[in-house]
Amino acid sequence: MKKHVSSLAAAIFICALPLVANSSLAADCSSACTAAGSATLQAQSHEQRFRQQVAAYASSATDVTVAIPQGFSVTSMVFISGNPHGAKLTITSASPENPATLKRGFGGAGNPFPLINVGPGADVHLKDIVIHGNKEEYRASGQLIIVLGRLTMHDGAVIRDNMNLGVSVLGGVFTMSGGEISNNTAEKGTGGGVGILNGDFTMNGGKITGNSALAGGGVYVGGGRQFTMNGGEISDNVAVGGGGVYVLSGSKFISGDKAVIRNNFATDGGRKISDVYFDK
């Protein structure tokens, strides 16, 4: 399948002023476009271009890669529509050695929307990119990413610092081949790092660490669904019940020889090691 690569770096930003005979007035472009104003315009333009490329993916007959040159704040939910041709959407950084950050720029009480919603029929891949929930500023917000289609994390992808769960699998398939899910919180809910409610999660690599929740600090498995852990690491997560993995009755957890689950804690009845908890 052919791949179409589009880069936000291709966007051109122009400071337009009326043409005048006086060259001193022409020089006023530097003052008219102040440093702060230019930075704001550029950030807005990066987000606008990103949304345009994501929207174009919905009808693309070939795979699409969006390479982001620099980070910016996302001001409202990004919905990724399904693709009828089976094409993939890869979100990455233009400079993998210096990953860009997409940071939550909206939220608060009464705004339960995720930063990214992977819609049914979408096939999204994250690589060398940071998705940041900005939980210090937006403490009452929705999940960072909702999965209704297919989401795959690769090396260099980071999902972090969200106040209400990192990845919520609500009807699709989430595969973690690399990367990290860290420092997310669901203090009044389930699944600090990953919450499985109506979909499946397969972990082949990567790390889920430093997350916290009421149940399932690292991963919560519910809805009669399945979590298969072939590899990777779940460590240093905390919850009232099931610090590492919490498996609700009727749901399944399967782990392989390469899976590492260690140093997770539950706080119910005092702090104690709780790597995997099966609710019977």
C-alpha contacts under 8 A as a table, 3 or more apart, distances in Angstrom:
res1	aa1	res2	aa2	distance
1	M	62	T	6.28
1	M	63	D	7.06
2	K	62	T	5.44
2	K	63	D	6.43
3	K	62	T	5.57
3	K	63	D	4.62
3	K	64	V	5.89
3	K	65	T	7.44
4	H	62	T	6.48
4	H	63	D	5.91
4	H	64	V	4.85
4	H	65	T	6.34
5	V	64	V	5.86
5	V	65	T	4.81
5	V	66	V	6.45
5	V	67	A	7.57
6	S	10	A	7.98
6	S	53	Q	7.60
6	S	64	V	7.44
6	S	65	T	6.15
6	S	66	V	5.37
6	S	67	A	6.49
7	S	10	A	5.72
7	S	66	V	5.82
7	S	67	A	4.86
7	S	68	I	6.23
7	S	69	P	7.36
7	S	94	A	7.31
8	L	11	A	5.68
8	L	46	H	6.36
8	L	49	R	6.34
8	L	50	F	6.86
8	L	66	V	7.49
8	L	67	A	6.60
8	L	68	I	5.62
8	L	69	P	6.27
9	A	12	I	7.98
9	A	68	I	7.24
9	A	69	P	5.72
11	A	45	S	7.89
11	A	46	H	7.85
11	A	49	R	7.54
13	F	42	Q	7.30
15	C	29	C	6.69
15	C	33	C	6.78
16	A	29	C	7.77
17	L	26	A	7.45
17	L	29	C	6.87
19	L	26	A	7.28
20	V	23	S	7.19
20	V	25	L	7.00
20	V	26	A	6.76
22	N	25	L	5.57
22	N	26	A	6.83
23	S	26	A	4.96
23	S	27	A	6.43
24	S	27	A	5.14
24	S	28	D	6.87
25	L	28	D	5.18
25	L	29	C	7.99
26	A	29	C	6.30
27	A	30	S	6.30
27	A	31	S	7.97
28	D	31	S	5.18
28	D	32	A	5.97
29	C	32	A	4.94
29	C	33	C	5.85
30	S	33	C	5.41
30	S	34	T	6.41
31	S	34	T	5.35
33	C	37	G	5.92
33	C	38	S	5.64
34	T	37	G	5.04
34	T	38	S	5.90
35	A	38	S	5.23
35	A	39	A	6.11
36	A	39	A	5.14
36	A	40	T	6.24
37	G	40	T	5.16
37	G	41	L	6.15
38	S	41	L	5.04
38	S	42	Q	5.97
39	A	42	Q	5.10
39	A	43	A	6.10
40	T	43	A	5.14
40	T	44	Q	6.15
41	L	44	Q	5.14
41	L	45	S	6.03
42	Q	45	S	4.96
42	Q	46	H	6.08
43	A	46	H	5.09
43	A	47	E	6.34
43	A	72	F	5.67
43	A	73	S	7.43
44	Q	47	E	5.22
44	Q	48	Q	6.13
45	S	48	Q	4.96
45	S	49	R	5.99
46	H	49	R	5.19
46	H	50	F	6.07
46	H	72	F	7.16
47	E	50	F	5.00
47	E	51	R	6.21
47	E	72	F	6.93
47	E	73	S	7.59
47	E	74	V	6.61
48	Q	51	R	5.21
48	Q	52	Q	6.28
49	R	52	Q	5.06
49	R	53	Q	6.29
50	F	53	Q	5.24
50	F	54	V	6.23
50	F	66	V	7.52
50	F	68	I	7.95
51	R	54	V	5.08
51	R	55	A	6.05
51	R	78	V	7.28
52	Q	55	A	5.11
52	Q	56	A	6.17
53	Q	56	A	5.03
53	Q	57	Y	6.43
53	Q	66	V	7.01
54	V	57	Y	5.28
54	V	58	A	7.32
54	V	66	V	7.91
54	V	80	I	6.48
54	V	89	L	7.96
55	A	58	A	5.77
55	A	80	I	7.06
55	A	81	S	7.35
56	A	59	S	5.99
56	A	60	S	6.45
57	Y	60	S	5.01
57	Y	63	D	7.96
57	Y	64	V	6.38
57	Y	81	S	7.97
57	Y	83	N	7.01
57	Y	87	A	7.94
57	Y	89	L	6.79
58	A	80	I	7.54
58	A	81	S	5.55
58	A	82	G	5.80
58	A	83	N	4.71
58	A	84	P	7.55
58	A	122	A	7.96
59	S	83	N	6.14
59	S	84	P	7.22
59	S	85	H	7.77
60	S	63	D	7.23
60	S	64	V	7.57
60	S	83	N	7.29
60	S	85	H	7.34
60	S	87	A	7.00
61	A	85	H	5.56
61	A	86	G	7.82
61	A	87	A	6.32
62	T	85	H	7.76
62	T	87	A	5.47
62	T	88	K	7.62
63	D	87	A	4.74
63	D	88	K	4.74
63	D	89	L	6.08
63	D	90	T	8.00
64	V	87	A	7.39
64	V	88	K	6.20
64	V	89	L	4.92
64	V	90	T	6.30
65	T	89	L	5.80
65	T	90	T	4.63
65	T	91	I	6.05
65	T	92	T	7.39
66	V	89	L	7.57
66	V	90	T	6.17
66	V	91	I	5.03
66	V	92	T	6.24
66	V	93	S	7.86
67	A	91	I	6.31
67	A	92	T	5.01
67	A	93	S	4.77
67	A	94	A	4.72
68	I	71	G	7.32
68	I	91	I	7.67
68	I	92	T	6.25
68	I	93	S	4.58
68	I	94	A	5.20
68	I	100	A	6.62
69	P	93	S	6.01
69	P	94	A	4.82
69	P	95	S	6.84
69	P	100	A	6.79
70	Q	93	S	7.54
70	Q	94	A	7.85
70	Q	99	P	7.96
70	Q	100	A	5.02
70	Q	101	T	7.17
71	G	100	A	4.60
71	G	101	T	4.38
71	G	102	L	5.53
71	G	103	K	7.56
72	F	101	T	6.59
72	F	102	L	5.54
72	F	103	K	6.31
73	S	102	L	5.93
73	S	103	K	4.67
73	S	104	R	5.76
73	S	105	G	5.06
74	V	77	M	7.51
74	V	102	L	6.55
74	V	103	K	5.92
74	V	104	R	5.36
74	V	105	G	5.10
74	V	106	F	7.27
74	V	115	L	7.43
75	T	104	R	6.93
75	T	105	G	4.79
75	T	106	F	5.34
76	S	105	G	7.26
76	S	106	F	6.05
76	S	115	L	6.97
77	M	113	F	6.36
77	M	114	P	5.95
77	M	115	L	4.84
77	M	116	I	5.86
77	M	117	N	7.22
78	V	115	L	6.10
78	V	116	I	4.83
78	V	117	N	6.16
79	F	116	I	6.02
79	F	117	N	4.77
79	F	118	V	6.35
79	F	119	G	6.73
80	I	116	I	7.47
80	I	117	N	6.06
80	I	118	V	5.11
80	I	119	G	5.51
80	I	122	A	6.69
81	S	118	V	7.03
81	S	119	G	5.13
81	S	120	P	7.03
81	S	121	G	7.19
81	S	122	A	5.93
82	G	119	G	5.78
82	G	120	P	5.47
82	G	121	G	3.90
82	G	122	A	3.86
82	G	123	D	7.46
82	G	149	G	7.50
83	N	86	G	5.76
83	N	87	A	6.20
83	N	121	G	5.78
83	N	122	A	5.57
83	N	123	D	7.75
84	P	87	A	7.74
84	P	121	G	7.18
86	G	121	G	7.84
86	G	122	A	7.95
86	G	123	D	7.56
87	A	123	D	7.06
88	K	122	A	7.47
88	K	123	D	5.07
88	K	124	V	5.99
88	K	125	H	7.34
89	L	122	A	7.89
89	L	123	D	6.17
89	L	124	V	4.84
89	L	125	H	6.09
90	T	124	V	5.87
90	T	125	H	4.55
90	T	126	L	5.89
90	T	127	K	7.29
91	I	124	V	7.58
91	I	125	H	6.23
91	I	126	L	5.17
91	I	127	K	6.46
91	I	129	I	7.25
92	T	96	P	7.58
92	T	99	P	7.81
92	T	100	A	7.95
92	T	126	L	6.15
92	T	127	K	5.02
92	T	128	D	5.39
92	T	129	I	5.23
93	S	96	P	5.44
93	S	98	N	7.70
93	S	99	P	5.46
93	S	100	A	5.61
93	S	127	K	7.68
93	S	128	D	5.91
93	S	129	I	5.80
94	A	99	P	7.87
95	S	98	N	5.42
95	S	99	P	6.31
95	S	100	A	7.92
96	P	99	P	5.27
96	P	128	D	5.42
96	P	129	I	7.88
96	P	156	G	7.84
97	E	128	D	7.94
99	P	128	D	5.43
99	P	129	I	5.12
99	P	130	V	6.64
99	P	156	G	7.71
100	A	128	D	7.79
100	A	129	I	5.57
100	A	130	V	6.20
101	T	129	I	6.22
101	T	130	V	4.56
101	T	131	I	5.94
101	T	132	H	6.73
102	L	129	I	7.80
102	L	130	V	6.17
102	L	131	I	5.06
102	L	132	H	6.06
103	K	131	I	6.15
103	K	132	H	4.62
103	K	133	G	6.06
103	K	134	N	6.38
104	R	107	G	7.73
104	R	115	L	6.32
104	R	132	H	6.22
104	R	133	G	5.11
104	R	134	N	5.62
105	G	134	N	7.62
106	F	138	Y	7.15
107	G	110	G	7.83
107	G	111	N	5.15
107	G	112	P	7.04
107	G	113	F	7.37
107	G	138	Y	5.55
107	G	139	R	7.92
107	G	140	A	6.70
107	G	141	S	4.97
107	G	142	G	7.42
108	G	111	N	5.63
108	G	112	P	7.80
108	G	138	Y	5.26
108	G	139	R	6.33
108	G	140	A	4.55
108	G	141	S	5.23
109	A	112	P	7.49
109	A	140	A	5.02
109	A	141	S	6.56
110	G	140	A	7.86
110	G	141	S	7.82
111	N	140	A	7.65
111	N	141	S	5.91
111	N	142	G	6.91
112	P	140	A	7.66
112	P	141	S	5.01
112	P	142	G	3.97
112	P	143	Q	7.49
113	F	141	S	6.75
113	F	142	G	4.66
113	F	143	Q	6.87
114	P	117	N	6.39
114	P	141	S	7.59
114	P	142	G	4.87
114	P	143	Q	4.74
114	P	144	L	4.88
114	P	145	I	5.59
114	P	146	I	6.54
115	L	133	G	7.68
115	L	142	G	7.83
115	L	143	Q	7.27
115	L	144	L	5.14
115	L	145	I	5.99
116	I	144	L	6.55
116	I	145	I	4.85
116	I	146	I	6.47
117	N	145	I	5.82
117	N	146	I	4.84
117	N	147	V	6.33
117	N	148	L	7.61
118	V	122	A	6.23
118	V	123	D	7.87
118	V	124	V	7.22
118	V	145	I	7.45
118	V	146	I	6.05
118	V	147	V	4.97
118	V	148	L	5.70
118	V	149	G	5.68
118	V	150	R	7.13
118	V	151	L	7.23
119	G	122	A	5.63
119	G	147	V	6.80
119	G	148	L	5.05
119	G	149	G	5.21
120	P	148	L	4.96
120	P	149	G	4.12
120	P	150	R	7.75
120	P	172	G	7.26
121	G	148	L	7.94
121	G	149	G	5.15
121	G	150	R	7.34
122	A	149	G	5.09
122	A	150	R	6.02
123	D	149	G	6.39
123	D	150	R	4.71
123	D	151	L	6.06
123	D	152	T	8.00
124	V	150	R	6.12
124	V	151	L	4.89
124	V	152	T	6.33
125	H	151	L	5.89
125	H	152	T	4.80
125	H	153	M	5.94
125	H	154	H	7.27
126	L	129	I	6.57
126	L	151	L	7.83
126	L	152	T	6.36
126	L	153	M	5.00
126	L	154	H	6.01
126	L	157	A	5.77
127	K	153	M	6.46
127	K	154	H	5.02
127	K	155	D	5.92
127	K	156	G	5.51
127	K	157	A	4.75
127	K	179	G	7.93
128	D	154	H	7.63
128	D	155	D	6.49
128	D	156	G	3.90
128	D	157	A	4.74
128	D	158	V	7.69
129	I	156	G	6.35
129	I	157	A	4.83
129	I	158	V	6.32
130	V	157	A	5.82
130	V	158	V	4.64
130	V	159	I	6.08
130	V	160	R	7.64
131	I	144	L	7.88
131	I	157	A	7.90
131	I	158	V	6.07
131	I	159	I	4.86
131	I	160	R	6.39
132	H	144	L	7.83
132	H	159	I	6.17
132	H	160	R	5.18
132	H	161	D	5.75
132	H	162	N	6.79
133	G	138	Y	7.86
133	G	144	L	6.06
133	G	159	I	7.99
133	G	160	R	6.23
133	G	161	D	4.89
133	G	162	N	3.93
133	G	163	M	6.98
134	N	137	E	5.85
134	N	138	Y	6.18
134	N	161	D	5.87
134	N	162	N	6.12
134	N	163	M	7.95
135	K	138	Y	4.87
135	K	139	R	5.07
135	K	161	D	5.65
135	K	162	N	4.94
135	K	163	M	4.97
136	E	139	R	6.10
138	Y	141	S	6.14
138	Y	163	M	7.38
139	R	163	M	5.46
139	R	164	N	7.99
140	A	163	M	6.79
140	A	164	N	7.44
141	S	163	M	6.57
141	S	164	N	6.27
142	G	163	M	7.72
142	G	164	N	5.68
142	G	165	L	7.75
143	Q	146	I	6.64
143	Q	162	N	7.18
143	Q	163	M	7.61
143	Q	164	N	5.10
143	Q	165	L	5.08
143	Q	166	G	5.95
143	Q	167	V	6.67
143	Q	168	S	6.64
144	L	159	I	7.88
144	L	162	N	6.10
144	L	164	N	7.33
144	L	165	L	6.53
144	L	166	G	5.09
144	L	167	V	6.17
144	L	168	S	7.93
145	I	166	G	6.35
145	I	167	V	4.89
145	I	168	S	6.23
146	I	167	V	5.99
146	I	168	S	4.83
146	I	169	V	6.07
146	I	170	L	6.85
147	V	150	R	6.63
147	V	151	L	6.66
147	V	167	V	7.32
147	V	168	S	6.11
147	V	169	V	4.80
147	V	170	L	5.84
147	V	171	G	6.70
147	V	172	G	5.65
147	V	173	V	7.15
147	V	174	F	7.12
148	L	169	V	6.71
148	L	170	L	5.63
148	L	171	G	4.67
148	L	172	G	4.29
148	L	173	V	7.45
148	L	199	G	7.97
149	G	171	G	7.05
149	G	172	G	4.49
149	G	173	V	6.39
150	R	172	G	5.66
150	R	173	V	4.90
150	R	174	F	5.92
150	R	175	T	7.94
151	L	173	V	6.47
151	L	174	F	4.93
151	L	175	T	6.28
152	T	174	F	5.95
152	T	175	T	4.70
152	T	176	M	5.69
152	T	177	S	7.06
153	M	157	A	6.17
153	M	175	T	6.44
153	M	176	M	4.82
153	M	177	S	5.75
153	M	178	G	5.90
153	M	179	G	6.31
154	H	157	A	5.87
154	H	176	M	6.74
154	H	177	S	5.22
154	H	178	G	4.38
154	H	179	G	5.56
155	D	177	S	7.19
155	D	178	G	4.38
155	D	179	G	4.51
155	D	206	G	7.38
156	G	178	G	7.24
156	G	179	G	5.08
156	G	180	E	7.72
157	A	178	G	7.33
157	A	179	G	4.63
157	A	180	E	6.43
158	V	179	G	5.67
158	V	180	E	4.84
158	V	181	I	5.85
158	V	182	S	7.63
159	I	166	G	6.54
159	I	180	E	6.39
159	I	181	I	4.78
159	I	182	S	6.47
160	R	166	G	6.74
160	R	180	E	7.99
160	R	181	I	5.73
160	R	182	S	4.86
160	R	183	N	5.53
160	R	184	N	5.72
161	D	166	G	7.89
161	D	182	S	6.81
161	D	183	N	4.98
161	D	184	N	4.78
161	D	185	T	7.57
162	N	165	L	6.23
162	N	166	G	6.09
162	N	183	N	7.29
162	N	184	N	4.75
162	N	185	T	6.26
163	M	184	N	5.97
163	M	185	T	4.88
163	M	186	A	6.29
164	N	184	N	7.09
164	N	185	T	5.52
164	N	186	A	4.68
164	N	187	E	7.58
164	N	189	G	7.74
164	N	192	G	7.29
165	L	168	S	6.92
165	L	184	N	5.79
165	L	185	T	5.53
165	L	186	A	5.16
165	L	190	T	7.72
165	L	191	G	6.22
165	L	192	G	4.72
165	L	193	G	5.80
165	L	194	V	6.67
165	L	195	G	7.20
166	G	181	I	7.10
166	G	184	N	5.68
166	G	185	T	7.61
166	G	192	G	6.34
166	G	193	G	4.85
166	G	194	V	5.81
166	G	195	G	7.91
167	V	193	G	6.38
167	V	194	V	4.78
167	V	195	G	6.32
168	S	194	V	5.91
168	S	195	G	4.83
168	S	196	I	6.19
168	S	197	L	7.52
169	V	172	G	6.22
169	V	173	V	7.10
169	V	174	F	6.89
169	V	194	V	7.55
169	V	195	G	6.08
169	V	196	I	4.85
169	V	197	L	6.05
169	V	198	N	6.32
169	V	199	G	5.50
169	V	200	D	7.12
169	V	201	F	7.74
170	L	196	I	6.68
170	L	197	L	5.42
170	L	198	N	4.55
170	L	199	G	5.61
171	G	197	L	7.58
171	G	198	N	4.64
171	G	199	G	4.35
171	G	200	D	7.84
172	G	198	N	7.39
172	G	199	G	4.88
172	G	200	D	6.71
173	V	199	G	5.76
173	V	200	D	5.08
173	V	201	F	6.01
174	F	199	G	7.88
174	F	200	D	6.34
174	F	201	F	4.80
174	F	202	T	6.42
175	T	201	F	5.83
175	T	202	T	4.86
175	T	203	M	5.85
175	T	204	N	7.52
176	M	179	G	7.46
176	M	201	F	7.87
176	M	202	T	6.34
176	M	203	M	4.72
176	M	204	N	5.94
176	M	205	G	6.16
176	M	206	G	6.64
177	S	203	M	6.29
177	S	204	N	4.87
177	S	205	G	4.56
177	S	206	G	6.11
178	G	204	N	7.34
178	G	205	G	4.73
178	G	206	G	3.78
178	G	207	K	7.26
178	G	232	G	7.75
179	G	205	G	7.64
179	G	206	G	4.70
179	G	207	K	6.44
180	E	206	G	5.62
180	E	207	K	4.77
180	E	208	I	5.78
180	E	209	T	7.58
181	I	184	N	7.64
181	I	193	G	6.09
181	I	207	K	6.40
181	I	208	I	4.78
181	I	209	T	6.42
182	S	193	G	6.72
182	S	208	I	5.91
182	S	209	T	4.98
182	S	210	G	5.31
182	S	211	N	5.67
183	N	193	G	7.82
183	N	209	T	6.99
183	N	210	G	4.87
183	N	211	N	4.65
183	N	212	S	7.50
184	N	192	G	5.52
184	N	193	G	5.82
184	N	210	G	7.38
184	N	211	N	4.83
184	N	212	S	6.53
185	T	192	G	4.76
185	T	193	G	7.33
185	T	211	N	5.78
185	T	212	S	4.87
185	T	213	A	5.69
185	T	217	G	7.90
186	A	189	G	4.92
186	A	190	T	6.06
186	A	191	G	6.51
186	A	192	G	4.85
186	A	212	S	6.22
186	A	213	A	4.34
186	A	214	L	6.56
186	A	217	G	7.94
187	E	190	T	7.87
187	E	192	G	7.78
187	E	212	S	6.73
187	E	213	A	4.61
187	E	214	L	5.30
188	K	213	A	6.83
188	K	214	L	5.65
189	G	192	G	7.91
189	G	213	A	6.13
189	G	214	L	5.40
189	G	215	A	6.86
190	T	195	G	6.41
190	T	213	A	5.70
190	T	214	L	5.71
190	T	215	A	4.83
190	T	216	G	5.85
190	T	217	G	7.47
190	T	220	Y	6.04
191	G	194	V	5.05
191	G	195	G	4.33
191	G	196	I	7.71
191	G	212	S	7.65
191	G	213	A	5.92
191	G	214	L	7.79
191	G	215	A	6.29
191	G	216	G	4.75
191	G	217	G	5.53
191	G	218	G	6.13
191	G	219	V	4.96
191	G	220	Y	4.43
191	G	221	V	7.97
192	G	195	G	7.14
192	G	211	N	5.22
192	G	212	S	4.86
192	G	213	A	4.78
192	G	216	G	6.57
192	G	217	G	4.76
192	G	218	G	5.64
192	G	219	V	6.72
192	G	220	Y	7.86
193	G	208	I	6.64
193	G	209	T	7.78
193	G	211	N	5.62
193	G	212	S	7.44
193	G	217	G	6.55
193	G	218	G	4.84
193	G	219	V	5.80
194	V	218	G	6.41
194	V	219	V	4.75
194	V	220	Y	6.35
195	G	219	V	5.87
195	G	220	Y	4.83
195	G	221	V	6.45
195	G	222	G	7.87
196	I	199	G	6.13
196	I	200	D	6.71
196	I	201	F	7.22
196	I	219	V	7.68
196	I	220	Y	5.94
196	I	221	V	4.95
196	I	222	G	5.75
196	I	223	G	7.36
196	I	225	R	7.09
197	L	221	V	6.78
197	L	222	G	5.06
197	L	223	G	4.90
197	L	224	G	7.98
197	L	225	R	7.06
198	N	222	G	7.52
198	N	223	G	5.66
198	N	224	G	7.79
198	N	225	R	6.40
199	G	225	R	6.15
199	G	226	Q	7.67
200	D	225	R	6.01
200	D	226	Q	5.38
200	D	227	F	6.07
201	F	226	Q	6.68
201	F	227	F	4.90
201	F	228	T	6.35
202	T	227	F	5.90
202	T	228	T	4.75
202	T	229	M	5.84
202	T	230	N	7.42
203	M	206	G	7.66
203	M	227	F	7.87
203	M	228	T	6.28
203	M	229	M	4.71
203	M	230	N	5.93
203	M	231	G	6.16
203	M	232	G	6.59
204	N	229	M	6.32
204	N	230	N	4.95
204	N	231	G	4.45
204	N	232	G	5.83
205	G	230	N	7.63
205	G	231	G	4.99
205	G	232	G	3.76
205	G	233	E	7.20
206	G	231	G	7.90
206	G	232	G	4.85
206	G	233	E	6.44
207	K	232	G	5.72
207	K	233	E	4.75
207	K	234	I	5.88
207	K	235	S	7.73
208	I	211	N	7.55
208	I	218	G	6.22
208	I	233	E	6.29
208	I	234	I	4.78
208	I	235	S	6.48
208	I	237	N	7.99
209	T	218	G	6.78
209	T	233	E	8.00
209	T	234	I	5.90
209	T	235	S	5.04
209	T	236	D	5.45
209	T	237	N	5.63
210	G	218	G	7.85
210	G	235	S	7.19
210	G	236	D	5.24
210	G	237	N	4.77
210	G	238	V	7.40
211	N	217	G	5.49
211	N	218	G	5.79
211	N	236	D	7.57
211	N	237	N	4.89
211	N	238	V	6.44
212	S	216	G	7.55
212	S	217	G	4.19
212	S	218	G	6.85
212	S	237	N	5.76
212	S	238	V	4.72
212	S	239	A	5.38
212	S	243	G	7.53
213	A	216	G	6.03
213	A	217	G	4.61
213	A	218	G	7.97
213	A	238	V	6.73
213	A	239	A	4.80
213	A	240	V	7.05
214	L	217	G	7.14
214	L	239	A	5.19
214	L	240	V	5.10
214	L	241	G	6.56
215	A	220	Y	6.85
215	A	239	A	5.41
215	A	240	V	5.91
215	A	241	G	4.84
215	A	242	G	5.77
215	A	243	G	7.19
215	A	246	Y	6.37
216	G	219	V	5.00
216	G	220	Y	4.55
216	G	221	V	7.98
216	G	238	V	7.76
216	G	239	A	5.96
216	G	241	G	6.52
216	G	242	G	4.90
216	G	243	G	5.45
216	G	244	G	6.00
216	G	245	V	5.10
216	G	246	Y	4.48
216	G	247	V	7.95
217	G	220	Y	7.39
217	G	237	N	5.20
217	G	238	V	4.90
217	G	239	A	4.72
217	G	242	G	6.68
217	G	243	G	4.72
217	G	244	G	5.60
217	G	245	V	6.90
217	G	246	Y	7.88
218	G	234	I	6.63
218	G	235	S	7.70
218	G	237	N	5.52
218	G	238	V	7.45
218	G	243	G	6.50
218	G	244	G	4.76
218	G	245	V	5.79
219	V	244	G	6.39
219	V	245	V	4.78
219	V	246	Y	6.37
220	Y	245	V	5.88
220	Y	246	Y	4.88
220	Y	247	V	6.23
220	Y	248	L	7.76
221	V	224	G	7.83
221	V	225	R	6.60
221	V	226	Q	6.77
221	V	227	F	6.64
221	V	245	V	7.54
221	V	246	Y	6.11
221	V	247	V	4.84
221	V	248	L	6.01
221	V	251	S	6.35
221	V	252	K	7.31
221	V	253	F	7.66
222	G	225	R	5.90
222	G	247	V	6.48
222	G	248	L	5.11
222	G	249	S	7.63
222	G	250	G	7.72
222	G	251	S	5.66
223	G	248	L	7.71
223	G	250	G	7.57
223	G	251	S	6.52
224	G	248	L	7.70
224	G	249	S	7.55
224	G	250	G	4.95
224	G	251	S	3.96
224	G	252	K	7.06
225	R	250	G	7.90
225	R	251	S	5.04
225	R	252	K	6.26
226	Q	251	S	5.95
226	Q	252	K	4.58
226	Q	253	F	5.82
226	Q	254	I	7.76
227	F	252	K	6.26
227	F	253	F	4.89
227	F	254	I	6.36
228	T	253	F	5.94
228	T	254	I	4.77
228	T	255	S	5.93
229	M	232	G	7.46
229	M	253	F	7.71
229	M	254	I	6.08
229	M	255	S	4.58
229	M	256	G	6.19
229	M	259	A	6.14
230	N	255	S	5.79
230	N	256	G	4.72
230	N	257	D	7.26
230	N	258	K	6.19
230	N	259	A	5.71
231	G	255	S	7.91
231	G	256	G	6.71
231	G	257	D	7.56
231	G	258	K	4.68
231	G	259	A	4.06
231	G	260	V	6.97
232	G	258	K	7.12
232	G	259	A	5.45
232	G	260	V	6.21
233	E	259	A	6.20
233	E	260	V	4.61
233	E	261	I	5.77
233	E	262	R	7.92
234	I	237	N	7.56
234	I	244	G	6.40
234	I	260	V	6.32
234	I	261	I	4.82
234	I	262	R	6.58
234	I	264	N	7.90
235	S	244	G	6.72
235	S	260	V	7.95
235	S	261	I	5.83
235	S	262	R	5.04
235	S	263	N	5.46
235	S	264	N	5.53
236	D	244	G	7.68
236	D	262	R	7.14
236	D	263	N	5.18
236	D	264	N	4.69
236	D	265	F	7.21
237	N	243	G	5.47
237	N	244	G	5.69
237	N	263	N	7.57
237	N	264	N	4.88
237	N	265	F	6.39
238	V	242	G	7.70
238	V	243	G	4.37
238	V	244	G	6.96
238	V	264	N	5.95
238	V	265	F	4.87
238	V	266	A	5.79
238	V	267	T	7.49
239	A	242	G	5.92
239	A	243	G	4.50
239	A	244	G	7.88
239	A	265	F	6.59
239	A	266	A	5.02
239	A	267	T	6.32
240	V	243	G	7.09
240	V	266	A	5.03
240	V	267	T	4.70
240	V	268	D	5.00
241	G	246	Y	7.27
241	G	266	A	5.20
241	G	267	T	6.91
241	G	268	D	6.28
241	G	274	S	7.79
241	G	277	Y	7.47
242	G	245	V	5.53
242	G	246	Y	4.72
242	G	265	F	7.27
242	G	266	A	5.77
242	G	274	S	5.56
242	G	275	D	6.58
242	G	276	V	5.95
242	G	277	Y	4.91
243	G	246	Y	7.30
243	G	264	N	5.01
243	G	265	F	4.58
243	G	266	A	4.87
243	G	273	I	7.69
243	G	274	S	5.24
243	G	275	D	5.87
243	G	276	V	7.27
243	G	277	Y	7.98
244	G	261	I	7.11
244	G	262	R	7.76
244	G	264	N	5.08
244	G	265	F	7.05
244	G	274	S	6.39
244	G	275	D	4.44
244	G	276	V	5.69
244	G	277	Y	7.93
245	V	275	D	6.16
245	V	276	V	4.67
245	V	277	Y	6.18
246	Y	276	V	6.04
246	Y	277	Y	4.92
246	Y	278	F	6.19
246	Y	279	D	7.36
247	V	251	S	6.16
247	V	252	K	6.77
247	V	253	F	6.87
247	V	276	V	7.63
247	V	277	Y	6.09
247	V	278	F	4.82
247	V	279	D	5.96
248	L	251	S	5.59
248	L	278	F	6.34
248	L	279	D	5.00
248	L	280	K	7.33
249	S	278	F	7.01
249	S	279	D	5.22
249	S	280	K	5.21
255	S	259	A	6.24
256	G	259	A	5.50
261	I	264	N	7.68
261	I	275	D	6.16
262	R	275	D	6.10
263	N	273	I	6.50
263	N	274	S	7.79
263	N	275	D	6.95
264	N	273	I	5.74
264	N	274	S	5.49
264	N	275	D	5.12
265	F	271	R	6.36
265	F	272	K	5.37
265	F	273	I	4.50
265	F	274	S	4.80
265	F	275	D	6.87
266	A	270	G	7.61
266	A	271	R	5.67
266	A	272	K	5.52
266	A	273	I	6.31
266	A	274	S	5.43
267	T	270	G	5.02
267	T	271	R	4.34
267	T	272	K	6.51
268	D	271	R	6.93
274	S	277	Y	6.75
